[in-house]
Amino acid sequence: TLAQLDDALTSSGLFYPIHPGERGGSIGGNVATNAGGMRAVRDGVTRHHVLGVEMVLADGTVLRHGGKFVKSSTGLDLTQLIIGSEGSLGFATEIVLRLSVRRTHSATLLAPFRTLEEVAQAIPSLVATGLEPAVLEYLDLLTMASITQAAGIDLGLDDSITATALAYLVIVLESTTSERVDDDLETVATLLGDLGALDTFVLPSGAGAALIDAREQAFYVAKANGATDIIDVVVPRAQIPEYLAAVAQIAADHSTFVAGCGHAGDGNVHLSIFETDATARHELLMNLFRAGIALGGTIS
Protein backbone atom coordinates (compact mmCIF):
# COMPACT_ATOMS: atom_id res chain seq x y z
CA THR A 1 0.00 0.00 0.00
CA LEU A 2 0.99 3.66 -0.21
CA ALA A 3 1.28 3.80 3.58
CA GLN A 4 3.59 0.79 3.67
CA LEU A 5 5.74 2.22 0.91
CA ASP A 6 6.03 5.56 2.69
CA ASP A 7 7.00 3.87 5.94
CA ALA A 8 9.62 1.75 4.17
CA LEU A 9 11.17 4.82 2.54
CA THR A 10 11.30 7.02 5.66
CA SER A 11 14.90 6.29 6.59
CA SER A 12 16.14 6.69 3.00
CA GLY A 13 15.26 10.38 2.71
CA LEU A 14 13.14 9.58 -0.34
CA PHE A 15 9.40 9.35 -0.89
CA TYR A 16 6.79 8.54 -3.50
CA PRO A 17 4.91 11.83 -4.00
CA ILE A 18 1.59 10.59 -5.39
CA HIS A 19 -1.09 10.75 -2.72
CA PRO A 20 -4.64 10.31 -4.05
CA GLY A 21 -6.15 10.46 -0.56
CA GLU A 22 -6.27 6.77 0.30
CA ARG A 23 -3.10 5.68 2.06
CA GLY A 24 -4.47 2.15 2.03
CA GLY A 25 -4.57 2.12 -1.77
CA SER A 26 -2.23 -0.21 -3.62
CA ILE A 27 0.51 0.85 -6.02
CA GLY A 28 -1.06 -1.40 -8.65
CA GLY A 29 -4.38 0.37 -8.21
CA ASN A 30 -2.67 3.72 -8.61
CA VAL A 31 -1.09 2.55 -11.85
CA ALA A 32 -4.35 1.09 -13.17
CA THR A 33 -6.22 4.35 -12.62
CA ASN A 34 -3.36 6.84 -13.15
CA ALA A 35 -4.19 8.24 -9.73
CA GLY A 36 -3.43 11.84 -8.93
CA GLY A 37 -4.58 13.76 -5.88
CA MET A 38 -3.83 17.00 -4.10
CA ARG A 39 -0.11 16.88 -4.82
CA ALA A 40 -0.61 16.82 -8.58
CA VAL A 41 -0.06 20.58 -8.80
CA ARG A 42 3.65 20.05 -8.08
CA ASP A 43 4.34 16.38 -8.55
CA GLY A 44 2.00 15.37 -11.36
CA VAL A 45 0.11 12.10 -11.45
CA THR A 46 1.09 8.44 -11.36
CA ARG A 47 2.31 8.24 -14.97
CA HIS A 48 4.98 10.83 -14.19
CA HIS A 49 6.55 8.55 -11.58
CA VAL A 50 6.55 5.11 -13.20
CA LEU A 51 9.73 4.06 -15.03
CA GLY A 52 8.78 0.51 -15.92
CA VAL A 53 6.32 -2.32 -15.43
CA GLU A 54 6.02 -6.05 -15.66
CA MET A 55 2.55 -6.81 -16.96
CA VAL A 56 0.45 -9.92 -17.51
CA LEU A 57 -1.88 -9.95 -20.50
CA ALA A 58 -5.22 -11.74 -20.72
CA ASP A 59 -3.67 -14.81 -22.36
CA GLY A 60 -1.05 -15.10 -19.61
CA THR A 61 1.79 -13.54 -21.60
CA VAL A 62 4.25 -11.71 -19.35
CA LEU A 63 5.77 -8.51 -20.77
CA ARG A 64 8.41 -6.24 -19.33
CA HIS A 65 8.93 -2.68 -20.40
CA GLY A 66 11.07 0.11 -19.02
CA GLY A 67 13.23 -0.27 -15.96
CA LYS A 68 15.64 1.48 -13.64
CA PHE A 69 16.67 4.08 -16.18
CA VAL A 70 15.29 7.49 -17.10
CA LYS A 71 15.71 7.74 -20.86
CA SER A 72 14.11 5.27 -23.26
CA SER A 73 13.30 6.16 -26.86
CA THR A 74 13.10 2.66 -28.30
CA GLY A 75 9.79 1.31 -29.61
CA LEU A 76 6.30 1.92 -28.29
CA ASP A 77 6.03 3.16 -24.70
CA LEU A 78 4.01 0.27 -23.31
CA THR A 79 4.57 1.47 -19.75
CA GLN A 80 2.60 4.65 -20.38
CA LEU A 81 0.00 2.71 -22.35
CA ILE A 82 -0.87 0.44 -19.42
CA ILE A 83 -0.98 3.28 -16.87
CA GLY A 84 -4.61 4.34 -16.58
CA SER A 85 -5.92 1.41 -18.63
CA GLU A 86 -7.85 0.11 -15.59
CA GLY A 87 -7.01 -3.52 -16.32
CA SER A 88 -8.37 -3.49 -19.85
CA LEU A 89 -4.96 -4.30 -21.37
CA GLY A 90 -3.50 -6.37 -18.55
CA PHE A 91 -2.40 -5.88 -14.99
CA ALA A 92 0.90 -4.88 -13.48
CA THR A 93 2.75 -7.43 -11.36
CA GLU A 94 5.95 -5.43 -10.87
CA ILE A 95 6.39 -1.66 -10.98
CA VAL A 96 9.55 0.46 -11.07
CA LEU A 97 8.89 3.84 -9.46
CA ARG A 98 10.64 7.18 -9.72
CA LEU A 99 11.18 8.46 -6.17
CA SER A 100 11.76 12.04 -5.02
CA VAL A 101 13.79 13.64 -2.26
CA ARG A 102 11.68 13.93 0.87
CA ARG A 103 10.95 17.57 1.66
CA THR A 104 11.28 17.74 5.44
CA HIS A 105 10.06 21.31 6.04
CA SER A 106 6.52 22.43 5.32
CA ALA A 107 3.81 24.93 6.20
CA THR A 108 0.06 24.96 5.62
CA LEU A 109 -1.52 28.30 4.77
CA LEU A 110 -5.25 29.03 4.88
CA ALA A 111 -6.66 31.99 2.97
CA PRO A 112 -10.37 32.89 3.30
CA PHE A 113 -12.04 34.91 0.55
CA ARG A 114 -15.34 36.75 0.33
CA THR A 115 -16.49 34.88 -2.77
CA LEU A 116 -15.68 31.79 -4.76
CA GLU A 117 -15.11 34.07 -7.75
CA GLU A 118 -12.24 35.79 -5.91
CA VAL A 119 -10.68 32.41 -5.15
CA ALA A 120 -11.02 31.34 -8.76
CA GLN A 121 -9.38 34.56 -9.98
CA ALA A 122 -6.50 34.13 -7.50
CA ILE A 123 -5.56 30.63 -8.68
CA PRO A 124 -3.93 31.55 -12.04
CA SER A 125 -1.92 34.30 -10.34
CA LEU A 126 -0.62 31.88 -7.74
CA VAL A 127 0.35 29.33 -10.36
CA ALA A 128 2.14 32.03 -12.35
CA THR A 129 4.49 32.85 -9.45
CA GLY A 130 6.53 29.71 -10.13
CA LEU A 131 6.56 28.82 -6.42
CA GLU A 132 5.14 25.34 -7.08
CA PRO A 133 3.17 24.65 -3.88
CA ALA A 134 2.87 21.00 -2.91
CA VAL A 135 -0.88 21.44 -2.42
CA LEU A 136 -3.20 24.11 -3.82
CA GLU A 137 -6.83 23.37 -2.98
CA TYR A 138 -9.99 25.43 -3.05
CA LEU A 139 -13.07 24.74 -0.94
CA ASP A 140 -16.41 26.49 -0.88
CA LEU A 141 -18.02 27.42 2.42
CA LEU A 142 -20.31 24.38 2.59
CA THR A 143 -17.45 21.94 1.97
CA MET A 144 -15.12 23.61 4.47
CA ALA A 145 -17.82 23.69 7.15
CA SER A 146 -18.76 20.06 6.52
CA ILE A 147 -15.26 18.57 6.62
CA THR A 148 -14.08 20.54 9.65
CA GLN A 149 -17.23 19.66 11.57
CA ALA A 150 -16.94 15.99 10.65
CA ALA A 151 -13.28 15.90 11.70
CA GLY A 152 -13.82 18.01 14.83
CA ILE A 153 -11.32 20.66 13.71
CA ASP A 154 -11.36 24.17 15.13
CA LEU A 155 -9.28 26.38 12.86
CA GLY A 156 -9.36 29.20 15.39
CA LEU A 157 -10.64 31.80 12.93
CA ASP A 158 -12.25 34.98 14.20
CA ASP A 159 -16.03 35.22 13.94
CA SER A 160 -15.60 38.21 11.63
CA ILE A 161 -13.75 35.96 9.18
CA THR A 162 -16.11 32.98 9.33
CA ALA A 163 -19.12 35.29 8.95
CA THR A 164 -17.68 36.83 5.79
CA ALA A 165 -15.73 34.10 4.01
CA LEU A 166 -17.58 32.08 1.37
CA ALA A 167 -14.55 30.23 -0.02
CA TYR A 168 -11.04 29.20 0.98
CA LEU A 169 -7.68 28.36 -0.49
CA VAL A 170 -5.52 25.79 1.29
CA ILE A 171 -1.86 25.89 0.32
CA VAL A 172 0.95 23.62 1.46
CA LEU A 173 4.51 24.78 0.86
CA GLU A 174 7.37 22.32 1.18
CA SER A 175 11.13 22.45 0.84
CA THR A 176 14.30 20.85 2.09
CA THR A 177 15.07 23.99 4.15
CA SER A 178 12.99 26.02 6.57
CA GLU A 179 14.42 29.26 5.14
CA ARG A 180 12.96 28.54 1.73
CA VAL A 181 9.55 27.76 3.25
CA ASP A 182 9.61 31.04 5.19
CA ASP A 183 10.53 33.01 2.08
CA ASP A 184 7.77 31.36 0.06
CA LEU A 185 5.24 31.98 2.84
CA GLU A 186 6.00 35.69 2.79
CA THR A 187 5.68 35.84 -0.98
CA VAL A 188 2.39 33.93 -1.06
CA ALA A 189 0.85 35.86 1.85
CA THR A 190 1.64 39.19 0.18
CA LEU A 191 0.21 38.02 -3.15
CA LEU A 192 -2.97 36.65 -1.56
CA GLY A 193 -3.54 39.95 0.22
CA ASP A 194 -3.24 41.75 -3.10
CA LEU A 195 -5.69 39.28 -4.64
CA GLY A 196 -8.41 39.97 -2.08
CA ALA A 197 -7.89 37.41 0.69
CA LEU A 198 -9.53 38.50 3.94
CA ASP A 199 -6.38 37.37 5.73
CA THR A 200 -3.80 34.62 5.59
CA PHE A 201 -3.17 32.13 8.39
CA VAL A 202 -0.23 29.80 8.82
CA LEU A 203 -1.77 26.87 10.65
CA PRO A 204 0.04 25.04 13.45
CA SER A 205 1.52 21.82 12.07
CA GLY A 206 -1.07 19.63 13.78
CA ALA A 207 -4.01 21.70 12.55
CA GLY A 208 -2.54 21.88 9.06
CA ALA A 209 -2.14 18.12 8.83
CA ALA A 210 -5.64 17.60 10.25
CA LEU A 211 -7.15 19.96 7.64
CA ILE A 212 -5.42 18.13 4.80
CA ASP A 213 -6.64 14.80 6.18
CA ALA A 214 -10.16 16.21 6.46
CA ARG A 215 -10.02 17.48 2.87
CA GLU A 216 -9.11 13.98 1.74
CA GLN A 217 -12.34 12.73 3.35
CA ALA A 218 -14.53 15.29 1.57
CA PHE A 219 -16.03 12.61 -0.70
CA TYR A 220 -17.26 10.54 2.24
CA VAL A 221 -18.51 13.60 4.13
CA ALA A 222 -20.52 14.73 1.10
CA LYS A 223 -22.08 11.28 0.72
CA ALA A 224 -22.92 11.18 4.42
CA ASN A 225 -24.62 14.57 4.05
CA GLY A 226 -26.87 13.31 1.27
CA ALA A 227 -24.98 13.94 -1.96
CA THR A 228 -26.62 11.93 -4.73
CA ASP A 229 -23.68 12.21 -7.12
CA ILE A 230 -20.08 13.38 -6.92
CA ILE A 231 -18.42 14.18 -10.22
CA ASP A 232 -14.98 15.23 -11.42
CA VAL A 233 -14.46 17.69 -14.24
CA VAL A 234 -11.03 18.90 -15.35
CA VAL A 235 -10.59 22.21 -17.16
CA PRO A 236 -7.47 24.14 -18.18
CA ARG A 237 -6.23 26.06 -15.14
CA ALA A 238 -6.83 29.40 -16.86
CA GLN A 239 -10.50 28.43 -17.30
CA ILE A 240 -11.17 27.62 -13.62
CA PRO A 241 -12.79 31.03 -12.91
CA GLU A 242 -15.08 30.73 -15.92
CA TYR A 243 -16.03 27.13 -15.11
CA LEU A 244 -16.86 27.84 -11.46
CA ALA A 245 -18.98 30.79 -12.57
CA ALA A 246 -20.78 28.47 -15.00
CA VAL A 247 -21.36 25.91 -12.22
CA ALA A 248 -22.97 28.57 -10.03
CA GLN A 249 -25.21 29.70 -12.88
CA ILE A 250 -26.21 26.15 -13.78
CA ALA A 251 -27.10 25.40 -10.16
CA ALA A 252 -29.20 28.58 -9.99
CA ASP A 253 -30.95 27.70 -13.25
CA HIS A 254 -31.87 24.33 -11.77
CA SER A 255 -32.98 25.85 -8.43
CA THR A 256 -30.52 23.66 -6.55
CA PHE A 257 -27.08 23.97 -5.05
CA VAL A 258 -23.80 22.31 -5.95
CA ALA A 259 -21.00 22.09 -3.38
CA GLY A 260 -17.44 22.07 -4.60
CA CYS A 261 -13.78 21.67 -3.84
CA GLY A 262 -10.86 20.63 -5.93
CA HIS A 263 -7.25 20.60 -6.97
CA ALA A 264 -6.96 24.22 -7.99
CA GLY A 265 -3.42 23.72 -9.19
CA ASP A 266 -4.32 21.25 -11.95
CA GLY A 267 -7.87 22.26 -12.81
CA ASN A 268 -9.58 19.23 -11.26
CA VAL A 269 -12.99 20.27 -9.90
CA HIS A 270 -14.97 17.97 -7.57
CA LEU A 271 -18.68 18.75 -7.47
CA SER A 272 -21.21 17.31 -5.02
CA ILE A 273 -24.78 17.09 -6.34
CA PHE A 274 -27.79 17.06 -4.01
CA GLU A 275 -30.62 16.83 -6.55
CA THR A 276 -32.91 13.89 -5.66
CA ASP A 277 -35.15 13.88 -8.74
CA ALA A 278 -33.58 11.49 -11.25
CA THR A 279 -34.64 13.38 -14.38
CA ALA A 280 -33.59 16.77 -13.02
CA ARG A 281 -30.32 15.29 -11.75
CA HIS A 282 -29.47 13.85 -15.17
CA GLU A 283 -30.09 17.19 -16.85
CA LEU A 284 -28.03 18.99 -14.20
CA LEU A 285 -25.11 16.59 -14.63
CA MET A 286 -25.17 16.86 -18.41
CA ASN A 287 -25.10 20.66 -18.22
CA LEU A 288 -22.16 20.58 -15.79
CA PHE A 289 -20.25 18.21 -18.07
CA ARG A 290 -21.04 20.25 -21.19
CA ALA A 291 -19.86 23.45 -19.52
CA GLY A 292 -16.50 21.87 -18.71
CA ILE A 293 -16.06 20.39 -22.18
CA ALA A 294 -16.96 23.72 -23.81
CA LEU A 295 -14.01 25.28 -21.97
CA GLY A 296 -11.57 22.70 -23.30
CA GLY A 297 -11.95 20.32 -20.35
CA THR A 298 -12.96 16.72 -19.92
CA ILE A 299 -14.63 14.34 -17.47
CA SER A 300 -12.07 12.95 -15.04
N, C-alpha and C positions, 0 to 999 in steps of 0.2 A: 504494500500500500504506500501511498504518498507519505503517511506518517512514519512508517517503518524506514523508508528511504531517507527521510530527513534526519531521523535519529541516528541512522548508520553513518551519515555524512558529517555529523556535528563536529567530531574531532579533527576532520580533514581540512576544515576551513572552507569547504565547498558546499554548494546546495543546488537543488533542482528548483528553478524559480517558478515553474507552473503550479498554480494553486487555484483550482476551479471552485473551491469552497467545500469540498468533501475530502478531508484528510484520510478517510477510510477508503477512498477510491483507489483502484488498481492502476498501475502504469499501463497495462494493456488496455484498460478501458479508456484511459486518456488518449492513447494512440488511436484507438478505434473511432473516437468521436472528435479528435483534434481539439481537445479541451483547451479552454482559455482561462478566463477568470479575471479578477480584479487587477492582477499584475500584468495583464496584457499590454497596458499602456507603455510600459518600459521593456518588458521581457518577451513580448510576443505571445504566441500560442504554442501548442505542443509541437507542431511541425518544425518550428524554429530550433528545437532542442533535441531532435532525434537524428543521429548520424547513420544508423543502420538498423536493420531488422532481420531476424530469421522468421519466415512465415510459412504456414502450412496451408496449402490450397485445398479445395473441396475434394480432390481425388487423392489426397494424401501426399502429394508432392511437396517436398521441403525446399524452399528457396532461401538463399542468403543474398542480401544486398547491402552495400555500404559497410561501414566498420569504424574502427578507431582512427579515423583520419578525417580531415576537414574538407579537402578538395577532392572532387570526383566528377569528371566530365565525360565519362565513358558510358555509352548506351543510355537506355531509358532509366529515369530515376524512379525505380520501383518502390523505394522507401517512401517517397512523398506520395506516390499513388495509393499506397495502402493506408497512410495516415488519413483518418476521417472517412474511411470507406465503410465503417460500422459493420465489419464482418462480411460484407458482400463479396469481397475478393479473396478472403482468407483471414486467418487470425495470426497475430504475432506471438511467437513462443520465446523469442529472445530479442531484447531491445538494447541498442547502444545509445546512451544519452550524452548530450553535451551539458556539462555542469558549469556553474558560474562561481565566482568568488563570493563567499558569504559576506554580506554587508552588515557589519556588527553594530553600527550606530544608526538610529532612526528617530523620527519624531512624527507624531500624528497631529495634523492641523485641521480644525473645524471652522468653517466659514459660513455663517448664516446670511441669507439674502432675503430681501423683501418679496421677491417674486421668482418664480421658476424661469421667467424670461431673462432676468438678470444673470442667473446662474448659467443659462444656456449661452448667453453672450460672452460670459467670462471664460468659458472653456477654450475656445480657439486662441484667446490671448495667452492663456496659461501654457498651452501646448507650444505656442510660438516662442516662448522664452528659451527653449532648449534645455530646461532644467531636468527633464525626464523624471518626474515623480514615479515612485514604485506603485502607487495607487492614486487614482484620480476618479472619485465616485461622486455622483450627484444623487440626492434623495429629496423627494417632495415631502411636505409637512406630514402627510398621512403616513407615509412609509417610515419616516424618522420616528414619529410618535409611537407607531406600532412596534417597531423592533426594539426600541429602548425600553418600552413598557414590558414587552415579553421577556427581555433579558434582565430586567430590574436594574437598568443603568440610569444613574443620575449624572448628567453631564455638567451640572453645576452652573447652568446659564442663568443670567438674571431674568426676572419676569418680563422686563421691558424687551428683551431679545426674543424670548419664546412667544410673546404676544404679537410680535411684528413679523418674525421670520416665517416665510412660506416655503422655503427651499434651502438646501444645504449642499455645500461641497465638503467632501472628506478627502484629505490629501495626506499621503504618507511619503515622507522623504527619507531616503536611505543613502548611506555612504560608508566607506571604510574608515572615515575619520569624523570625529564630532565637530571639528572646525568647519568642514564642508557642509554638514547638516545645518549648523548655525547660520552660515552665510546664506544658504538656500532658503532657510526659514525667513530671514529678513527680507530677501528679495521677493518671495511669494507673498508675505504679509503686506508689503508695500503695494504690490501690484493688485492684490485683492481689494485693498482699501480704495485704490483708484477706480476699480471696476464696480464699486457699489456695495461691497460687503458691509454688513452692519458692524462687524468686528471680526477679529481673527483670534482663535484660541488654540494654544498648544496644549494638548491634553496630557495629563500625567500618563506615564507609560502603561499603567494598568488599565486606565479608562480608555486609552487609545486602542489597546489590544482588544478590550471588551467590545468596543464599538465596531471594530472590523469583524470580530466573530459574530456579532449581532447582525451586521449587514449580510454576512454569508448565509444567515438563516432567514433572510427576507422572504424567500419563496415559501417556506413552511409557515411563516407567520401570516402571509397573505392568504394561504389556503385555509388556515385555522380561522381567519376572520371572514371567511365566506367567499373568497375569490372563486369565480366559476371557470376562469381561464387565466393562464399566465403565458404571455407570448414574448418572444425576442425578435426585435427588428434591428438591423444594423444599417446605419447611414454613414456617408462620409462625414468626418468630424466637423467640417465646415458647415454641414447642413443640420447639425444638431439643433440650433436655435429654431430653424424653420420647421423641423419635424416636431419638436415639442409644442410649438405653437399650433401646428396642425392637429396634434393629438388633443389639445385642449378644445379646439373648435369642434372636432368630431364628437368628443364627449358631450359638449353642450348641445350639438345638433341632435344627439340621441337622448337628451335629457337624462344622462347618467354621469357617473364619474369614473375616471380611470386613474389609478395610483401608479406611480412610476419611480424607478431608480435605475441606475445603470452604470456601465463603465464609460464614463465621460471621455476618457482618454482614447478609446478606440471606436467610439460611435455605437456601442452596443446598448440598446435601450430595452429594459425589462418593463413590461406593462401588465398590471393586474386588473382584470376585468371583473366587474361585479353585477353584470346584467344577467338576470335569471331566465328571461324569456328566450327560448332557443332561437326563434326566428330573428328577433332583434339582436341577439348576441352574434349570430352569424353575420348579419349585415354590418354590425359594428366592427367585428374582426376584419372583414374584407376591406372596409374603408381604412382601417389602421394600416393594414398591409399595403394597400394601394398607395397610400400617402408616402410610405417609406420607399417603395419601389420608384415612385415618380421623382424622388429626390436622388436617385442613383443608388439606392440601398437594396437590401435583400432580406429575406426571412432567415433568421439564424437558428 
